[in-house]
Every structure is written in C-alpha cells, then in structure tokens.
Amino acid sequence: MKKNTSEIGVNKLEVDLERHKVPLSIVKCIDPRFNKATLVAMAEKYEVDIADCDQLAFAGGAYRLAEGDSFALGEVEASVALHHPDTLLITSHTDCGKLKVSGICFDDHDTETSYHREMLERAADNVRLHLESKGLHVPEIRLELFDHQ
C-alpha cells in the first residue's frame, strides 16, 4: 500500500474552548454558486457573524433532510446537541444539481419553487421529529428559499 507522502500541517489557534453556543445553525447545499450569496444574505437578515454559526453543508441540503437522510439528520442533531443554536435555518435553492441527479426535474419555474417550498416544510417536520426522538430541545426553525431568477 502506498503511503501518503504529504506533510500534515499542524496549526496552533487561539480558540475559546468554553464557548459552545451558536446563534444560528445553517443547513445549506454545497453548490458554490449560492454559498457566498446565501451566507451574506443570512448574516445580514439574522444580524450574526457567520463565523460564529454552524454551517452544515451537503449536496441537496434541505432535500436530504426532507428525504430523512440519516447523515443529514445526524449533522443537525450534532449541531443542536453540542452548540445549542437559538435558530436552525434550513435553506434550499432553485436549479439544485442534487435534485437533477436524483431524477427530479421541473417543466417550469413555478413548479420548481412550489416543490422547494413543500420540500422545506418536510425537512422542518423531519428535523423536529428527529430531535424530539433524541430528547433534544428543538430550536426555532426558519426556512429560506434562494431563487436564481
């Protein structure tokens, strides 16, 4: 077996290890077209420093929660259990590649945005049920759809 010859960088950081509370946990897609705009918009809307928030990013974001994906739900669970956010923000965006590779395509923009709205509601319901089943406090859940048009 070939050994990894890359050096592993070790970096010393000044970190407040006592701080375990975040104002906001954001569930978002990995799509780089939306990342910066999503984070900037949410920092302004919620008046937070994004660096002080949990950012949970995985392909499909809300879609994965709506489908009951155990990895995605586990990431939300970890954020809530460890960092006690006041608000959980679940986001989605139009023109999502994860939906396309999952075989979900839309004939028109109105149908697509309607699907995203329903999906966000399902995602919120699944998160609530999951957190309650684990005996965790359910933070306020907010839903946001980012439209590319």
Buried (B, 14 or more C-beta within 10 A) or exposed (E): EEEEEEEEEEEEEEEEEEEEEBBBBBBBBEBEEBBEEBBEBBBEEBEBEBEEBBBBBBBBBBBBBBBEBEEBBEBBBEBBEEBBBEBBBBBBBBBBEBBEEBEBEBEEEEEBBEBBEEBBBBBBEBBEEBBEEEEBEBBEBBBBBBEEE
